[in-house]
């Protein structure tokens, strides 16, 4: 089973939920797909080793063969190629690696070379947790390719948690796309509620079963809870606006390791998701 942890808004506590859930269930896999700023390992402290580079094939134009017909530039929907009077200009950072420019070139003047976008890393496995993360190189925009490569390491025979990027754009779609269940983490504030509704629309369109974790419960108002009741969205867990949890977070310590009872709460949430339960609120 693949469980994606997502939200419309950044900073709601996706990593908090992902890490603490992963540490509460034996035999779990954790994949940090927030590749622009992965931070799960700040709480795990595992030694990381490189698994593979993630690269994108980009075109290289053979000027001796090129007749400046412009078909390659006309084909590219990402404007990674521009036909100039003196030659074809390539913008590697815009290339999505589809290979179409080479297919439409009548002279065979286009070849491809790999350009490294990022890396997949693996943590030192423990008996209870296996951890992978993706890291996009600074200045790159192709987060989705790193996410897809990272998810290729999921062992289908074990449960996996996917810590998704914030927002509702392409990287989130890539992370959440084939999940069996999505946990939306939100907070009951005007900004959090606004972006939470965007995330709800996305998972509905993708037809992915989902539930909600309300983080920092007690901060703000009751708008998220009221919305969930009206829309019949299961609230899986409420994490209180507790100074102890905030202090442990600031020190990079998962609070299930320090505060009694929370490991059981997260384990119960996992069992509820696993069994397909869509009823009941597991309060703090």
C-alpha positions as CSV (number, residue, x, y, z in Angstrom):
1,X,0.0,0.0,0.0
2,X,1.3,3.5,-1.0
3,X,0.1,6.3,1.2
4,X,0.9,9.9,0.0
5,X,1.1,12.7,2.5
6,X,0.1,16.0,0.8
7,X,-1.3,19.4,1.4
8,X,-2.2,22.5,-0.6
9,X,-0.1,24.7,1.6
10,X,3.5,24.5,2.6
11,X,4.4,24.3,6.2
12,X,1.3,22.5,7.4
13,X,3.2,19.5,8.8
14,X,3.5,16.9,6.0
15,X,7.0,15.9,7.0
16,X,5.9,15.7,10.6
17,X,3.1,13.3,9.8
18,X,5.1,11.3,7.3
19,X,8.1,10.8,9.6
20,X,6.1,10.0,12.7
21,X,3.8,7.6,10.8
22,X,6.8,5.9,9.3
23,X,8.3,5.4,12.7
24,X,5.1,4.0,14.2
25,X,4.6,1.1,11.8
26,X,7.1,-1.8,11.5
27,X,8.5,-2.6,8.0
28,X,7.7,0.8,6.5
29,X,9.3,2.5,3.6
30,X,9.6,6.3,3.5
31,X,10.2,8.3,0.3
32,X,10.9,12.0,0.6
33,X,9.5,13.3,-2.7
34,X,9.8,17.0,-1.8
35,X,12.9,16.9,-4.0
36,X,13.4,20.7,-4.1
37,X,13.8,20.8,-0.3
38,X,13.9,17.2,1.2
39,X,14.0,17.4,5.0
40,X,12.8,14.0,6.4
41,X,16.4,13.1,7.2
42,X,16.7,16.0,9.5
43,X,14.5,14.0,11.8
44,X,15.9,10.5,11.0
45,X,19.6,11.4,11.0
46,X,20.5,8.5,8.7
47,X,23.8,8.2,6.8
48,X,22.9,8.8,3.1
49,X,24.5,7.1,0.2
50,X,24.0,7.8,-3.5
51,X,21.9,5.4,-5.4
52,X,21.8,7.0,-8.9
53,X,22.0,10.2,-10.8
54,X,18.8,11.4,-12.4
55,X,19.4,12.8,-15.9
56,X,17.4,14.2,-18.8
57,X,18.4,13.6,-22.4
58,X,18.9,17.0,-24.1
59,X,19.5,17.7,-27.8
60,X,22.8,18.6,-29.3
61,X,22.7,19.9,-32.9
62,X,25.2,18.8,-35.5
63,X,25.8,22.1,-37.4
64,X,27.4,20.2,-40.3
65,X,24.2,18.3,-40.9
66,X,21.6,20.9,-39.9
67,X,19.9,22.7,-42.8
68,X,18.1,25.2,-40.6
69,X,14.7,23.9,-41.6
70,X,13.4,24.8,-38.1
71,X,11.3,21.6,-37.8
72,X,12.8,20.8,-34.4
73,X,12.1,24.2,-32.9
74,X,8.5,24.2,-34.4
75,X,7.9,20.8,-32.7
76,X,9.1,21.7,-29.2
77,X,6.2,22.9,-27.0
78,X,8.6,23.9,-24.2
79,X,10.6,26.4,-26.3
80,X,13.8,24.6,-25.6
81,X,14.9,25.1,-29.2
82,X,15.0,28.3,-31.2
83,X,15.7,28.5,-35.0
84,X,17.9,31.5,-35.7
85,X,19.3,32.5,-39.1
86,X,22.8,31.3,-38.0
87,X,21.8,28.1,-36.3
88,X,19.6,26.3,-33.8
89,X,19.9,27.5,-30.2
90,X,19.3,25.0,-27.4
91,X,18.0,25.9,-24.0
92,X,18.8,22.8,-21.9
93,X,17.0,24.0,-18.8
94,X,13.7,24.1,-20.7
95,X,14.1,20.6,-22.3
96,X,11.8,17.9,-21.0
97,X,13.7,15.1,-22.8
98,X,10.9,13.9,-25.0
99,X,13.2,13.2,-28.0
100,X,10.7,14.6,-30.4
101,X,13.2,17.0,-32.0
102,X,15.3,14.1,-33.1
103,X,12.3,12.3,-34.6
104,X,11.2,15.2,-36.7
105,X,14.7,16.2,-38.0
106,X,14.9,15.1,-41.6
107,X,18.7,15.3,-41.7
108,X,19.5,13.3,-38.5
109,X,21.2,16.4,-37.2
110,X,20.0,15.9,-33.6
111,X,21.6,13.7,-31.1
112,X,21.1,13.5,-27.3
113,X,23.4,13.8,-24.3
114,X,22.3,13.3,-20.7
115,X,22.2,16.3,-18.4
116,X,22.1,15.5,-14.7
117,X,19.2,17.1,-12.9
118,X,19.5,15.5,-9.4
119,X,20.2,12.5,-7.4
120,X,18.4,9.6,-5.6
121,X,19.9,8.8,-2.2
122,X,19.2,6.0,0.3
123,X,19.5,6.0,4.0
124,X,21.1,3.4,6.1
125,X,18.3,0.9,6.5
126,X,17.0,-0.1,9.9
127,X,14.9,-3.1,10.9
128,X,11.8,-1.0,11.0
129,X,12.3,1.6,8.3
130,X,13.8,2.0,4.8
131,X,14.4,5.6,3.6
132,X,15.0,7.1,0.2
133,X,15.0,10.7,-0.9
134,X,15.4,12.7,-4.1
135,X,17.4,15.9,-4.4
136,X,16.9,18.2,-7.3
137,X,20.0,20.2,-8.3
138,X,19.9,23.9,-7.5
139,X,18.4,26.0,-10.4
140,X,16.7,23.0,-12.0
141,X,13.0,22.9,-12.7
142,X,12.3,19.3,-13.7
143,X,11.3,18.0,-10.2
144,X,8.8,15.5,-11.7
145,X,11.6,13.4,-13.4
146,X,13.5,13.1,-10.1
147,X,10.2,12.1,-8.3
148,X,9.4,9.5,-10.8
149,X,12.9,8.0,-10.6
150,X,12.8,8.0,-6.8
151,X,9.4,6.2,-6.8
152,X,10.8,3.6,-9.0
153,X,12.6,2.2,-5.9
154,X,9.4,1.5,-4.0
155,X,9.1,-2.2,-3.0
156,X,5.6,-3.1,-3.9
157,X,5.6,-5.9,-1.3
158,X,5.9,-3.4,1.7
159,X,3.8,-0.4,2.7
160,X,5.3,2.9,1.6
161,X,4.8,6.5,2.7
162,X,5.4,9.3,0.1
163,X,6.1,12.7,1.6
164,X,4.9,14.9,-1.3
165,X,5.9,18.5,-2.2
166,X,3.5,21.3,-1.2
167,X,1.0,22.8,-3.5
168,X,-1.1,21.3,-6.3
169,X,1.2,21.6,-9.3
170,X,3.0,19.0,-11.5
171,X,5.4,17.7,-8.7
172,X,2.5,16.9,-6.5
173,X,0.7,15.1,-9.3
174,X,3.8,13.0,-9.9
175,X,4.2,12.2,-6.2
176,X,0.5,11.4,-5.5
177,X,-0.5,10.0,-8.8
178,X,-0.4,6.2,-8.2
179,X,-1.0,6.3,-4.4
180,X,-3.6,4.0,-2.9
181,X,-4.6,6.6,-0.3
182,X,-3.8,10.3,0.3
183,X,-3.5,11.9,3.7
184,X,-4.1,15.7,3.4
185,X,-2.4,17.6,6.2
186,X,-3.9,21.0,7.0
187,X,-4.3,23.6,9.7
188,X,-7.5,25.5,10.4
189,X,-6.4,29.0,9.4
190,X,-7.7,31.1,6.5
191,X,-4.7,30.4,4.3
192,X,-4.5,26.7,5.3
193,X,-8.2,26.2,4.6
194,X,-8.1,27.9,1.2
195,X,-5.2,25.7,-0.1
196,X,-6.7,22.6,1.6
197,X,-9.8,23.0,-0.6
198,X,-7.6,23.1,-3.7
199,X,-5.9,19.9,-2.6
200,X,-9.3,18.2,-2.0
201,X,-10.3,19.1,-5.6
202,X,-7.1,17.6,-6.9
203,X,-7.4,14.2,-5.2
204,X,-11.1,14.0,-6.1
205,X,-10.2,14.5,-9.7
206,X,-7.6,11.9,-9.5
207,X,-10.1,9.5,-7.8
208,X,-7.7,8.8,-4.9
209,X,-9.3,7.9,-1.5
210,X,-8.3,10.4,1.1
211,X,-8.6,11.6,4.7
212,X,-7.4,14.6,6.7
213,X,-5.0,15.2,9.5
214,X,-5.5,18.5,11.2
215,X,-2.2,19.8,12.6
216,X,-1.8,22.4,15.3
217,X,-5.4,21.8,16.2
218,X,-6.7,24.6,18.5
219,X,-4.9,27.2,16.4
220,X,-7.3,29.2,14.3
221,X,-11.0,28.2,14.1
222,X,-13.3,25.3,13.3
223,X,-13.6,25.9,9.5
224,X,-11.7,22.8,8.5
225,X,-13.7,20.5,10.8
226,X,-16.9,22.0,9.6
227,X,-16.0,21.6,6.0
228,X,-15.0,18.0,6.5
229,X,-18.3,17.2,8.3
230,X,-20.3,18.8,5.5
231,X,-18.3,17.0,2.8
232,X,-18.2,13.7,4.7
233,X,-14.4,13.7,4.6
234,X,-12.8,11.5,7.3
235,X,-10.7,13.3,9.9
236,X,-8.1,10.6,10.7
237,X,-6.1,12.4,13.4
238,X,-5.8,15.7,15.2
239,X,-2.4,16.9,16.4
240,X,-2.8,19.6,19.0
241,X,-1.0,23.0,19.0
242,X,1.3,21.7,21.7
243,X,4.5,23.5,22.8
244,X,6.2,20.1,23.5
245,X,5.6,19.0,20.0
246,X,6.9,22.3,18.6
247,X,10.0,22.1,20.8
248,X,10.8,18.6,19.7
249,X,10.3,19.6,16.1
250,X,12.7,22.5,16.4
251,X,15.3,20.0,17.8
252,X,14.7,17.6,14.9
253,X,13.2,14.9,17.2
254,X,10.1,12.9,16.0
255,X,7.6,13.4,18.8
256,X,6.4,9.8,18.7
257,X,9.8,8.9,20.2
258,X,9.4,11.2,23.2
259,X,5.7,11.6,24.0
260,X,3.9,8.5,25.2
261,X,0.8,7.3,23.3
262,X,1.5,9.0,20.0
263,X,3.1,6.0,18.3
264,X,-0.1,4.1,19.0
265,X,-2.2,6.9,17.6
266,X,-0.3,6.9,14.3
267,X,-0.4,3.1,14.2
268,X,-4.1,3.2,14.7
269,X,-4.4,5.7,11.9
270,X,-2.5,3.4,9.6
271,X,-4.7,0.5,10.5
272,X,-7.8,2.6,9.7
273,X,-6.4,3.6,6.3
274,X,-5.3,0.0,5.6
275,X,-8.8,-1.4,6.4
276,X,-10.5,1.3,4.3
277,X,-12.2,2.8,7.3
278,X,-13.8,6.2,6.6
279,X,-15.5,6.8,10.0
280,X,-14.4,8.1,13.3
281,X,-12.1,10.9,14.6
282,X,-9.0,9.8,16.4
283,X,-8.5,12.8,18.7
284,X,-5.4,13.6,20.6
